[in-house]
């Protein structure tokens, strides 16, 4: 009897350890989601690869537009892809926040308010002061920050 109880406890402990050690799969947002910061995102295609998390080095392909659809930037025009570390402040806040939770192979539309984009300074001559922007981002790679 005590062996049976010990075996059940062992299985229960192993199950709990496995559950706790496997990160939850990021949810795919097929409908627009607005975060507390004001960023709105929608997954156009859900990825199945590694997830972009804080500290990850990510490789993306992007197109940047004004809300009226005028394109002002594209990674294709600048060599094909763009690499940056998530959460290190090397890109506009809305892009940094917007790629978190994406999985490699996914495509996401980001509607970024001015405060998370170029703010009151804008990005002359393309982005006027106080203007929001729209990015379409495809996640090509996400390196685990804790290999």
C-alpha positions in Angstrom: 0.0 0.0 0.0 2.8 2.5 0.9 4.5 1.7 -2.4 1.3 2.6 -4.3 1.0 5.9 -2.4 4.7 6.7 -3.0 4.3 5.9 -6.7 1.2 8.2 -6.9 3.0 11.0 -5.1 6.0 10.6 -7.5 3.8 10.8 -10.5 1.9 13.8 -9.1 5.2 15.6 -8.4 6.6 14.8 -11.8 3.4 16.0 -13.5 3.5 19.3 -11.5 7.1 19.8 -12.4 6.5 19.2 -16.1 3.5 21.5 -16.1 5.4 24.3 -14.3 8.5 24.0 -16.5 6.7 24.2 -19.9 5.7 27.8 -20.8 2.1 28.4 -21.8 1.8 28.8 -25.6 1.1 32.4 -26.6 -2.5 33.0 -27.6 -3.0 34.0 -31.2 -5.1 37.2 -31.4 -7.4 36.7 -34.5 -9.4 39.8 -33.4 -7.9 43.2 -32.5 -6.6 43.5 -29.0 -5.9 46.8 -27.3 -3.3 46.8 -24.5 -3.3 49.1 -21.4 -0.6 51.2 -23.2 -3.0 51.9 -26.1 -1.3 49.5 -28.7 -3.7 47.6 -30.8 -2.6 44.4 -32.4 -4.1 41.6 -34.5 -2.5 38.4 -35.7 -3.0 38.0 -39.4 -1.1 34.6 -39.4 -0.3 32.6 -36.3 3.2 31.3 -36.0 4.2 27.9 -34.6 7.8 28.5 -33.8 9.6 29.9 -30.8 8.0 32.8 -29.0 9.5 36.4 -28.9 9.9 37.3 -25.2 11.8 39.9 -23.3 15.5 39.5 -24.0 15.0 37.6 -27.2 17.0 38.7 -30.3 14.3 38.8 -33.0 14.6 39.0 -36.8 11.6 40.6 -38.4 10.4 41.8 -41.8 8.2 44.9 -41.5 6.3 47.5 -43.4 5.6 50.9 -41.7 2.7 53.1 -42.7 0.8 56.1 -41.7 -2.8 55.5 -40.7 -3.9 56.7 -44.1 -1.9 53.9 -45.8 1.1 55.9 -47.0 4.2 53.7 -46.6 7.2 55.4 -45.0 9.5 52.4 -44.3 10.1 48.8 -45.0 12.8 46.3 -44.1 12.8 45.1 -47.7 14.1 48.5 -48.7 16.8 48.3 -46.0 18.3 44.9 -46.7 15.4 42.5 -46.3 15.1 42.0 -42.5 15.7 43.8 -39.3 17.2 42.4 -36.0 16.8 43.8 -32.5 16.7 42.7 -28.9 13.2 42.7 -27.4 12.7 45.0 -24.4 16.0 46.9 -24.7 14.6 50.1 -26.0 16.4 50.0 -29.4 13.2 50.4 -31.4 10.0 52.4 -30.8 8.0 51.2 -27.8 5.0 50.1 -29.8 7.2 47.7 -31.9 9.0 46.4 -28.9 5.7 45.7 -27.1 4.0 44.5 -30.3 6.3 41.6 -31.1 6.2 40.1 -27.6 4.2 36.9 -27.6 4.5 36.4 -31.4 5.7 33.1 -32.6 8.1 32.5 -35.5 6.2 32.3 -38.7 3.5 34.7 -37.5 2.4 38.0 -39.0 0.9 40.7 -36.8 -0.6 44.2 -37.6 0.3 46.8 -35.0 -1.6 50.1 -34.7 0.8 52.2 -32.6 -0.4 55.4 -31.0 1.9 58.5 -31.1 3.1 58.0 -27.5 4.5 54.6 -28.4 5.8 55.6 -31.8 7.6 58.9 -32.5 5.7 61.1 -30.0 5.6 64.9 -30.3 8.8 65.0 -32.3 7.5 62.8 -35.1 9.9 61.4 -37.7 10.2 64.2 -40.2 9.4 64.4 -43.0 7.4 61.1 -43.1 5.7 61.0 -39.7 4.2 64.3 -38.4 4.5 65.2 -34.7 1.8 63.5 -32.7 1.0 60.9 -35.4 0.3 57.2 -34.8 1.7 54.6 -37.2 0.8 51.1 -38.4 3.3 48.3 -38.7 2.9 44.9 -40.3 5.5 42.6 -38.8 6.5 39.0 -39.8 8.6 37.2 -37.2 11.3 35.3 -38.9 13.5 34.3 -35.9 13.4 34.5 -32.1 16.4 33.4 -30.2 15.8 32.2 -26.6 17.5 34.5 -24.2 18.1 31.6 -21.7 19.4 28.8 -23.8 
